[in-house]
C-alpha cells in the first residue's frame, strides 16, 4: 500500500497550475529582478544621503495609483481563470481584456512619469539611484508589455490551462511591482 502523504518529485511538479516552462520563466525572471534589487540596495548603502535626495524626485502618489491599477488587473486575471474554468469564454475574454487595458493604463502612467523625469533633466547619469530606477522600472515595463501580449494570445485561444498560464505570468508582473514600489519609492 502506497503512503498517500508522500509525493514523488514528478507529482509535485505536475501539481503546479499551468505549465512547467512558464514556472521556469517566472522563477528565472524573479531571480533577475531580485538580483537587481539586491544590487540597488547594496549600492544604496554606499550613498544613503544621495539615494534619499534622489528619491525625493519620484512621485510616490502616482506610483501608488499605479500599484492599485496593476493589482486590480491581477485580480481581473484571477477572475478570468475562474471564468475559464467554468467554461465561460466571453467572461474570460472580458476579464482578460480589462486586465490588459489596466496594463496599458499602468504603462501610460509610467510613461508620464518618465516624461516628467526627462523634463527635469533627470536621466541615467544624474545619479546611480536613477540608473537603477530606469533599469528596474524599464525592465518591469517590458514585462508589462509582454504580459499584455500573453493575455491577448490567451484571449484568442481560451482554455483553462492557457488562461492559468497567462494569469501566472501576469501575477509575476504584479509581484515584481509590489516589490519595486516600496523599495524604489518609499524606503
N, C-alpha and C positions, 0 to 999 in steps of 0.2 A: 504494500500500500504506500503510495506516494504522499509525503508530507506536504499538505496544501499551503503551509506558511512559507515554504522555501521556493524562491523563484530562480530559474536559470537566467543568466545574463540576457539571453535572447528574449525571454518572456518580458523582462523589464524594458528592453528597448522596444519591443513590439507594443508595449502598453503606452508608449508616448503618443499623444494625439498628433495627427497629421503625418508628416513624412520625415524619416531619419535624416535625409540630406538637408532639409530645412533646419532641423535642430543643430546639425553640424555648422551650418552657416550662421545661425543665431548665436551659438556659443562662440564661434570664432570672431564674430563682429563685437560681441560683448567684451571679449578679451582685448580687442584692438581699442575700443573705447576706454576700457579700464586702464590700459597702458597709457593712453593719452591723458586721462585724468590723474593718474599717478605721477606722470611727468609734470603736469601742471602744478600739482600740489608740491612736488619736490622743488621745482623752480620758485614757486611762491615762497618757500621757506628762506630762499636766499635774498629776497627783497619784499618782505611783508608790507612795508610802507608804500612802496611803489605800486604793488598789486592793489592795495586798498584804494589808493588815489585813482588808479586807472579804472577800477571797478565803479567809481562814482559817475563815470561817463555812460554807464549802462542804465537802461530804464527797467527796473525790476517790476514795475506795474504792468508794462507791456508784455514782459516775459511771463508774468503770472497769468495774464489773459491768454497768452499762447499755450500755457500749461493746461488751462481749463479747456481750450479748444482741442488740444491733442488728446487729453484724457477722455473727453467726451467722444471723440472719434473712435477711440479704443473701445468704449462702451458700445457704440454703434456696431463695430466689427464683431463684438461678442454677441450682440443681438442677431447679427447676420448668421453667425454659426448656429444659434438656436433655430432661426427660421429655416435654415438649410436642412437641419436635422429633422424638422417637421415636414420637409418636402415642399415648403412654400417658396418657390423660386422668385416670384415677384417681390415678396417682402425681403428676401435675401438680397436681391439686386438693389432695392431701395435703401436698405441699411448700408450696403457696400458703397453705393453712390454718395450717401450722406457722409459716411466716414471719409471718403475721398475728397469731397467738397471741403470738409473741415481741414483736411491735409493741405489743400490749396490755400485756405484761409491762413493756416499756420505759415505757409511759405510767403504769402503776401505780407503778413505782419513782420516776418523775419527780414524780407527784402526792404521794407520801410525802415527797419532798424539799421540794416547795413547802409542804406542811403543816408540816414541821419549821421552815422559814424563818418561816412565819406565827406559829408558837408562840414563836419567838424574838423576835417583834416586828419582823421584817425585811420591808420592803416596798419599793416603787419609790422612795420618798422617803428611805430610810435613807442611801443613798449612791449616787452616779452609777454605781458598779460594779453595784449591784443593779438599777438601771434597765435597763442593758444586759443583765444576766443574765436578768431576766424577759422582756424583749422578744425576745432572741435564742433563748433556750430555749423560750419560749412559742410563737414563730413556728415553730420546729422541731417542737414537739409538734403543732401544727396540721397540719404536713406529714406527720407520722406518721399522724395520723387520716385524712388524705386518701389516704395510701398504703394503709392498711388497706382503705378503701373501694374503691380501684382494684384491689387484689388480689382482693377479694371479687367485683367485677364480672368480672374476668378469669377467676376460677374458675367463674363462672356460664356464661361463653361462652368456653371454652378453644379457642384456636387458637395455633399457634406465634407468629404475629405479635402477637396480644393479650398473650400471656404475656411476650414480649420487651419490649413497650411498658410493661407493668406493672412488670416487673423493672427496667427502666431508671429509672423514677421512684423505685422503692424504693432502688436503688443511689445515686441522688442524695441521698435522705434519709440513707442511711448515710454518704456522703461529707461531708455538712454536719456530722453529729455528730462524725465523726472529726476535723474541723477545730475545731469548737466545744469539744470535750472538753479538748484540751491548752491552748487559749488561755484558756478560762474557768477551768479547774480546776488547771492545772499550772504555767503560766508565771508 
